Amino acid sequence: MDIITMGIDIGSTSSKAVILKNGKDVLAKEVVSLGAGTTGAQQVIDKVVAETKLGKEDIDYIVATGYGRNSFKGADKTMSELSCHAKGGVFLFGDIGTIVDIGGQDIKALAVRDGMLQNFLMNDKCAAGTGRFLEVMARVLDVHIDDLGKLDAEATGKASISSTCTVFAESEVISALAKDNPIPNIVRGIHASVATKVAGLARRVGLKQPVVMTGGVSRNPGIVRALENELDCEIKVSEDSQLAGAFGAALYAYEACQQQK
């Protein structure tokens, strides 16, 4: 008999859900741009269930992870996003040495050995380098955050944004605008600032290839390119990188079902 499991990753700025059959077949996956403390979790569940044409009663087990996991009442179990990103990353990419996860509120660097999480470091005390940091910078530049990657590709140079502190970096961006620096060059400078911050964590956790990137910021090719330059190695991304935590949660849900047998 088939085992149907759901993983839901409730982040600070978005909610992600994945439904798996027998721990390997992807039946549905969805992202909603609403995070913890909103209706995002319920919305993404409704969307992902509707996509499968299953009823909620057909889901055998649900694991929740992410920033808002403890306030979500609809899961059978909650798990750390660190464990879920490691398991989901291995599912999506296969062999992994290091995972870099940039979310809305924090940055994580995970050392993975033989498919298992071995060590991690995270920056969750400051917005520097996070999705929130990029939102602030985009607002100062009066551009949409989703356009940052495209603007980076248009850069002919790189404005100097030396600070990784959100407040000071904002001042630097305003100063760069006042000096008539082209917006694409400022964006590239912002991305380089983020890469410096993230690369420091990755090196400290024990950088080992292959290196993969998860989290919503992985959709920004300018950040990926800047981090590749900073670390001097290829960084793998997937169209499902943002869903790595949800994939891991669904896989842990499958394991929980097997243990109940």
Protein Blocks (a to p, Z undefined) as FASTA:
>chain_A
ZZddddddddfkbccddddeehlacfbdcddfbdehiaklmmmmmmmmmmnopafklpmb
dcdedjklmmpckbfbdcdfklmmmmmmmmmnopafbdcdddfkbccddddeehiafbdc
ddfkbfghiaklmmmmmmmnopafklmmmmmmmpcbdcddfbfbfklmmmmmmmmmmnop
afklmmmmmmmmmmmmmmmmmmmnopadddddedjklmpmklmmmmmmmnopacdddfkl
mmmmmmmmmmmmmmmmmmmZZ
